[in-house]
Amino acid sequence: MRVAFLFLGLLCLVGLSVGQDTRRSFFDFFFDVENKLQKGRIVGGSTVTIARYPFVASLRRYSNHICSVSVISTYYAATSAHCTYSFKSLTGVTIYGGSTSRTTGGKVFTVTNNYIHPDYDPDTFDFDVAVLMVKTPFTPNTNIATIPLASAGYTIPDRVLPTVTGWGRTSSGGALSPSLRAVAIPIVSTSTCESLWTAAAITENMLCAGSKGKDACTGDSGGALVVPNNNYFILVGMVSWGSASCGSEYPGVYANIASAGIQSFLAQYV
């Protein structure tokens, strides 16, 4: 069975050979068109404020939104490796934080380093995590704050619905949202996720979440999957890949922050 899916920043096909040149051509197209999209939302979500989620920021290239990031320390933000893997240089790469709006009211940070997990596999999306360093500190700044990471081996409690945030599209054919959106989604067990995603491997470095009509979509890659903790949040996942038909019966797949391999990598930057 061949299942269409997307890095939630670009489209691919399970079963196709996705080489570096192909991936770059998708990214070049993505950079060209995303800034023309004016409205939309996370599938099934609603508008939220950056004051509620101050760790969320927009990753940009030449001012075009391409992915989301999570601020994890004074100079570092975490995102998905597939968002930055194709960068030949960091020219024009910035992070825009501190604003609910995708286009106004925020602060621009210049990205100076791109650290991709050494075990990241662009074919399977295993270890889909990267860390970006900025030239000037994220904090202290209005409506910008760090988020703590889930500890190694952390298990999301039963009946707790994680929330995913972003400025992504409302559907596979929709448009980027002008304002930050969020949606609460249920965790899907690994066994159920594997039974649905028969054409892809679900590793210990991934976790699955979502339900029909509630999902992340194109433009949400790298976005934070969080759970409440002591009146704030902890980062449990980052948007990695999912169905090209956003909000379908196929759950979204997230980088699992609590996996030992991802945890040890991120620990260098917090």
Buried (B, 14 or more C-beta within 10 A) or exposed (E): EEBBBBBBBBBBBBEEEBEEEBBBEBBEEBBEEBBEBEEBBBBBBEEBEBEBBBBBBBBBBEEBBBBBBBBBBBBBBBBBBBBBBBBEEBEBBBBBBBBBBBBEEBBBBEBEEBBBBEEBBBEBBBBBBBBBBBEEEBEEBBBBBBBBBBEBEBEBEEEEBBBBBBBBBBBBEBBBBBBBBBBBBBBBEBEEBBEBBEEBEBBEBBBBBBBEEBBBBBBBBBBBBBBEBEEEBBBBBBBBBBBBBBBBEBBBBBBBBBBEBBBEBBEEBB
